């Protein structure tokens, strides 16, 4: 219902961020091949996101690449990075909301935490609706900060 249907919003990079992504692509394409190999892509992710992609993530990205090319072309790279950024922003937003609800810093939310939060942001919301949202969040494990 509430949290399980939530999806990252479409997000567009600023011109300066777009430029940075292009520069990272060019820096990682050392031989000016016009594409990034698997290892080039890993380096680019480290440069942009600060972590080395797992084998599973790298496999997933490489399997989505046009088989006629030897790697990730610039436009494909920009699309992949934009999607990664959207997901990153979405997760940060969820984490921020979770932290606002978790006033006692326990790492999980109780029904009482939910009721207090909703009384502040939506005081006219019925107790039943709050309970329904709590149950939906509980079923999606959102209450444990696992998103």
Secondary structure, 3 states (H helix, E strand, C coil): CCCCCCCCCCCCCCHHHHHHHHHHHHHHCCCCCCEECHHHHHHHHHHHHCCCCCHHHHHHHHHCCCCCCCCEEHHHHHHHHHHHHHHHHHHHHHHHHHHHHCCCCCCCCCHHHHHHHHHHHCCCCCHHHHHHHHHHHHHCCHHHCCC
